[in-house]
Amino acid sequence: MDFIDLKAQQSRIKSSVENRISQVLEHGQYIMGPEVKELEGQLAAFTGAKHCMGCASGTNALELVLSAWGVGVGDAVFTTPLSFIATAEVIAKAGATPIFVDIDPHTWNINGTQLEDAILAVQNNDATKHPLPSICKTTQLTPRCIITVDLFGNPADYENILRIAQKYNLTVLEDGAQSLGGSYKQDKLCNCGCHASTTSFFPSKPLGCYGDGGAVFTNDADLAHVVDSLRYHGRVDAQNKNKNIRIGYNGRLDTMQAAILLAKMEIFEEEISLRQKVGACYTNFLLENAAGYILPQQIASEDQSIWAQYTVLLPENILRGEVIQKLKAGKIPTAIHYPLGMHAQPCFAYLGYEAEDFPMVQKVSKRALSLPMHPYLRPETQEYILHTLLNICQGC
Ligand SMILES: *Cc1c(COP(=O)(O)O)cnc(C)c1O
C-alpha cells in the first residue's frame, strides 16, 4: 500500500506526459518556454485569478511575494505554528519576525480571535496579552502581513481573517501549497479574496510535478508585474533582459515541469472529485464508528478541502508510536504532520518561544496521524485501514 500512489496516476497520463515532454525537446525552450504560459493561463482560468505566475517552488512563491511587498527587518508577520517549515522560514529569511498564533481546536487553522490579540500585543509590546518573541522586549515591530495556511487543504477562516487584516491595514498572503483544488464558500482556493496566494507543485501535493515547482496568484496587476520581474533576477521585462532594476531570484518554473503539469491538468478536475469521495469515506466512517474518539479535521459545511492529507487526532491516552508500529505491521503506511510546532523548532529557538505558548498546536502535534490519501485509494483499502486503526486503538 502506498501513502500517496503516484504510479496509479502516472499510468493514466503516461502518453500525454510523453507527448508533452517530446514537444519541449523539439522546441528546446527549457526556460520560460510556451508551456509555462499555457499552464499559467489554465491555472488562472481554473482559480479565476487574474494573474498566475509559475515559479521555482512553493517556498520561492512565498518569498517572491514577501520581497515584492518589501517585507523585511522590523516587520511582524503573523502565521500559524502548525505548518510545513517553509511558511515561517521565508519570513525569517526576509529579515522579518514570525509572530505565531495558536490554531482553532477543530479546523487546526489559525485562530482568528487570537490573531487579533497577537496584533494588539505587537502594537503595544505587551506579551501579557499574547505570547511574543523575545525581540519585542527591545524592539517595536510593525505589523505588516498575515500568512494563512490552508492546512492539509482545509481553507482558513478567510472572512474573519480578511476583516481583521483590513482593520489593522495588513496584507494577507494565502499559503495554498496544500490546497489548490479546494474551495472557500463560492471561491476557489488560491483566489479567495487575499492580496496574494501561492501554491506548490512538489510531487506529493494535490497538483504535483516531477520535481520542484510553484506558482503565485493575484488579482493585483502591480504585484504581478513585480513578481514577474523578481522571478527572473529582477529584470525589467522580457524585452529588457539585461537591465535589472530589482535584486531578484532565479525563480522560474522549468518548461519541463510545466509540460508535465499540463498533462496532469487534463485529469485534475476528476482527481478533485475522487479526492472528495475518499475524504468523505474516511470522515463518515469515523463519525459513525469512532465519534468523539478518533477525531477528523473539521471542514466548514460550505467549504471543500482538497485533502492534501487525511489527518486524524488519536485518542489522548494512546501512544502514537505504538499505533504507527502496529499499522506498519499491517502494511499501512502513515506520516506525522507535524511532530513539532514551528515555534518549537530548533531553528526558531532565537525567537524565545516556549513549547507551551500554543497549547492547541502542542495537542495536535502530539496526537495527529496522517493516513494514506490519494485519488486512487479504493474503498476496500480504506475500509481495511479504518478497521485496523479502530481495532488498534481499542486494543491499546
Ligand atoms: C509544501 C509546502 C510548502 C513548500 O513548498 P515547496 O514547493 O516544497 O517549496 C510551503 N508551505 C506549505 C504549507 C507546504 O505544505
The ligand as an SDF file (V2000), in Angstrom:
LIG
                    3D

 15 15  0  0  0  0  0  0  0  0999 V2000
    4.9600   22.0720    0.6590 C   0  0  0  0  0  0  0  0  0  0  0  0
    4.6930   23.3200    1.3630 C   0  0  0  0  0  0  0  0  0  0  0  0
    5.4560   24.4850    1.1330 C   0  0  0  0  0  0  0  0  0  0  0  0
    6.7020   24.4980    0.3130 C   0  0  0  0  0  0  0  0  0  0  0  0
    6.5480   24.0830   -0.9960 O   0  0  0  0  0  0  0  0  0  0  0  0
    7.8550   23.6320   -1.8260 P   0  0  0  0  0  0  0  0  0  0  0  0
    7.3440   23.5510   -3.2340 O   0  0  0  0  0  0  0  0  0  0  0  0
    8.3010   22.3180   -1.2860 O   0  0  0  0  0  0  0  0  0  0  0  0
    8.8880   24.6860   -1.6550 O   0  0  0  0  0  0  0  0  0  0  0  0
    5.0770   25.6570    1.7730 C   0  0  0  0  0  0  0  0  0  0  0  0
    4.0240   25.6910    2.6020 N   0  0  0  0  0  0  0  0  0  0  0  0
    3.2920   24.6020    2.8710 C   0  0  0  0  0  0  0  0  0  0  0  0
    2.1130   24.7270    3.7800 C   0  0  0  0  0  0  0  0  0  0  0  0
    3.6000   23.3770    2.2690 C   0  0  0  0  0  0  0  0  0  0  0  0
    2.8560   22.3020    2.5540 O   0  0  0  0  0  0  0  0  0  0  0  0
  1  2  1  0
  2  3  1  0
  2 14  2  0
  3  4  1  0
  3 10  2  0
  4  5  1  0
  5  6  1  0
  6  7  2  0
  6  8  1  0
  6  9  1  0
 10 11  1  0
 11 12  2  0
 12 13  1  0
 12 14  1  0
 14 15  1  0
M  END
$$$$
